[in-house]
Amino acid sequence: MRKSWLSLGALVAAAMFATASGATVVHDDAGTAGSGPLRGVGTVTSFFQSTGGTGTIAFDLFGRLSLDGDGYYKDVFTVALNGLNVFSGTWDMGGGGANVIYSNLLGWTVNSHSNGFFAGGNTNVTGLATLLAGTNTFSVTLDSPGGSFAGPQSSDDESWALNNVNIAPAAVPLPASFPLLALGLAGMGIAAARRKKA
């Protein structure tokens, strides 16, 4: 009897601490300062399969030498999910300027780092998104606007890579009553063990 209670307790604990798994890397340029495809102005599009529902998206924008934040020069990244622009901004990844998010429809989190002037940098973006059942598209576009700004520079120094695009099902929150059930089952197990000793 004690073994069955212990087994049940282990199953309940495993269920309580289970997290969503199945993260899929749908694109990785593996771009670094010395290797991987590095791009200029343009778009990278990836296709991936999903069962639908809410998922977590995470990706890295790698800037080689001097991608610019908001200033006289400006390099703007725009992210589209299934054809809808959901995120855009510009970050100092070696070129100076201010880090600015222009559009963030899904409330994604951004962590950007510059390695110093003309030394590149990295911007990590993570957040939730509603995915379609079946084929989904994920695209990132770099544009260097002209007009009052300087416009596109040479891809020799303003090149970039799209690294580690991960898509994962979102963690499912536990029902509010689940911890109480686990506590009750543990109490019953302790009571049964005490009765057996007596």
C-alpha positions as CSV (number, residue, x, y, z in Angstrom):
1,M,0.0,0.0,0.0
2,R,2.8,2.4,0.9
3,K,4.5,1.9,-2.5
4,S,1.3,2.7,-4.3
5,W,0.9,5.9,-2.3
6,L,4.5,6.8,-3.1
7,S,4.0,6.1,-6.8
8,L,0.9,8.2,-6.8
9,G,2.7,11.0,-5.0
10,A,5.6,10.9,-7.6
11,L,3.1,11.1,-10.5
12,V,1.4,14.1,-8.9
13,A,4.7,15.8,-8.3
14,A,5.8,15.1,-11.9
15,A,2.6,16.5,-13.2
16,M,2.9,19.7,-11.1
17,F,6.4,20.5,-12.2
18,A,6.0,19.4,-15.9
19,T,6.7,22.2,-18.4
20,A,5.9,22.4,-22.0
21,S,8.5,20.8,-24.2
22,G,8.9,20.3,-27.9
23,A,10.8,23.5,-28.7
24,T,11.6,23.5,-32.4
25,V,14.4,25.5,-34.0
26,V,12.8,26.7,-37.3
27,H,15.7,28.8,-38.5
28,D,19.3,29.4,-37.6
29,D,21.8,31.3,-39.7
30,A,24.4,30.5,-37.0
31,G,25.8,33.9,-37.8
32,T,28.8,35.1,-35.9
33,A,31.5,37.6,-36.6
34,G,33.5,35.0,-38.6
35,S,31.0,32.6,-40.0
36,G,27.4,32.0,-41.1
37,P,25.3,33.8,-43.7
38,L,25.3,37.5,-43.1
39,R,22.7,39.6,-44.9
40,G,22.1,43.2,-45.9
41,V,18.7,44.9,-46.4
42,G,16.1,42.3,-47.1
43,T,13.8,39.6,-45.7
44,V,14.3,36.1,-44.2
45,T,11.2,33.9,-44.1
46,S,10.8,30.6,-42.4
47,F,7.9,28.1,-42.5
48,F,7.0,25.8,-39.6
49,Q,4.3,23.4,-38.5
50,S,2.2,23.8,-35.4
51,T,-0.8,22.2,-33.8
52,G,-2.2,25.7,-33.2
53,G,-2.8,27.7,-30.0
54,T,-0.5,29.8,-28.0
55,G,3.2,29.3,-28.4
56,T,6.5,30.9,-27.3
57,I,8.7,32.5,-29.9
58,A,12.4,33.4,-29.3
59,F,15.1,34.6,-31.7
60,D,18.3,36.5,-31.9
61,L,19.3,39.3,-34.3
62,F,23.1,39.3,-34.7
63,G,24.6,42.5,-35.9
64,R,28.1,42.1,-37.5
65,L,29.7,45.5,-37.2
66,S,27.6,48.7,-37.2
67,L,23.9,48.2,-37.2
68,D,22.4,51.5,-36.1
69,G,19.8,52.4,-33.6
70,D,17.6,55.5,-34.0
71,G,19.8,58.4,-35.1
72,Y,21.1,60.0,-38.3
73,Y,21.5,56.4,-39.5
74,K,18.7,54.0,-38.7
75,D,18.3,50.2,-39.3
76,V,14.8,49.0,-38.7
77,F,13.8,45.3,-38.1
78,T,10.2,44.3,-38.7
79,V,8.8,40.9,-37.7
80,A,5.8,39.4,-39.3
81,L,3.9,36.3,-38.2
82,N,1.6,34.7,-40.7
83,G,1.7,37.9,-42.8
84,L,0.8,40.3,-40.0
85,N,3.5,42.8,-38.8
86,V,3.6,42.2,-35.1
87,F,6.9,43.8,-34.0
88,S,9.4,46.4,-35.2
89,G,12.3,48.4,-33.8
90,T,15.9,49.5,-34.1
91,W,18.8,48.8,-31.8
92,D,22.4,49.9,-31.5
93,M,24.4,46.9,-32.5
94,G,27.7,48.7,-33.0
95,G,26.5,51.7,-35.0
96,G,25.3,54.0,-32.2
97,G,21.9,55.6,-31.9
98,A,19.0,54.9,-29.5
99,N,17.2,51.5,-28.9
100,V,13.6,52.1,-29.9
101,I,10.6,49.7,-30.3
102,Y,8.2,51.2,-32.8
103,S,5.5,48.4,-32.7
104,N,5.0,45.6,-30.3
105,L,1.5,44.2,-30.7
106,L,2.2,41.0,-28.7
107,G,4.1,42.6,-25.8
108,W,7.4,40.8,-26.6
109,T,10.5,41.3,-24.4
110,V,13.7,42.6,-25.9
111,N,17.3,42.4,-24.6
112,S,19.8,44.2,-26.8
113,H,23.6,44.5,-26.3
114,S,26.2,46.4,-28.3
115,N,29.8,45.3,-28.2
116,G,30.9,48.9,-28.7
117,F,31.3,51.1,-31.7
118,F,31.8,49.2,-34.9
119,A,32.0,45.9,-32.9
120,G,28.5,44.5,-33.6
121,G,26.0,43.3,-31.0
122,N,23.1,41.0,-30.4
123,T,19.4,41.6,-29.8
124,N,17.3,38.8,-28.2
125,V,13.5,38.9,-28.5
126,T,11.0,36.5,-26.8
127,G,7.3,36.4,-26.3
128,L,4.0,34.7,-26.8
129,A,2.0,34.4,-30.0
130,T,-1.1,32.7,-31.3
131,L,-0.1,30.1,-33.9
132,L,-2.2,28.6,-36.6
133,A,-2.8,24.8,-36.8
134,G,-0.8,23.7,-39.8
135,T,1.8,25.8,-41.6
136,N,2.9,29.1,-40.1
137,T,5.3,31.8,-41.6
138,F,7.8,33.8,-39.6
139,S,9.7,36.6,-41.3
140,V,12.2,39.3,-40.3
141,T,12.9,42.2,-42.6
142,L,15.8,44.8,-42.3
143,D,15.2,48.2,-43.8
144,S,17.4,51.3,-43.7
145,P,15.1,54.2,-44.5
146,G,16.3,57.1,-46.6
147,G,14.5,60.5,-46.5
148,S,15.9,62.4,-43.6
149,F,18.0,59.4,-42.6
150,A,21.2,58.2,-44.3
151,G,19.6,55.2,-46.1
152,P,21.2,51.8,-46.6
153,Q,24.9,51.4,-46.0
154,S,27.2,48.7,-47.3
155,S,26.4,45.2,-46.2
156,D,30.1,44.8,-45.4
157,D,29.6,46.7,-42.2
158,E,25.8,46.5,-41.7
159,S,25.3,42.8,-42.2
160,W,23.1,40.8,-39.9
161,A,22.0,37.2,-39.2
162,L,18.8,35.6,-37.8
163,N,19.9,33.1,-35.2
164,N,18.1,30.5,-33.0
165,V,14.5,31.0,-34.0
166,N,12.7,28.8,-31.5
167,I,9.0,28.0,-31.4
168,A,7.6,26.1,-28.5
169,P,4.1,25.4,-27.1
170,A,3.4,27.6,-24.1
171,A,3.3,26.2,-20.7
172,V,-0.2,25.3,-19.6
173,P,-1.0,26.8,-16.2
174,L,-2.1,24.4,-13.4
175,P,-5.7,24.6,-12.3
176,A,-5.9,26.4,-9.0
177,S,-7.2,23.3,-7.2
178,F,-4.3,21.0,-8.3
179,P,-1.9,21.9,-5.5
180,L,-4.7,21.3,-3.0
181,L,-5.3,17.9,-4.5
182,A,-1.6,17.0,-4.2
183,L,-1.6,18.2,-0.6
184,G,-4.6,16.1,0.2
185,L,-3.2,13.0,-1.4
186,A,0.1,13.5,0.5
187,G,-1.9,13.8,3.8
188,M,-3.8,10.6,3.0
189,G,-0.5,8.8,2.3
190,I,1.0,9.9,5.6
191,A,-2.2,8.9,7.5
192,A,-2.1,5.5,5.9
193,A,1.5,5.0,6.8
194,R,0.9,5.9,10.4
195,R,-2.1,3.6,10.7
196,K,0.0,0.7,9.3
197,K,2.7,1.3,12.0
198,A,0.2,1.4,14.8
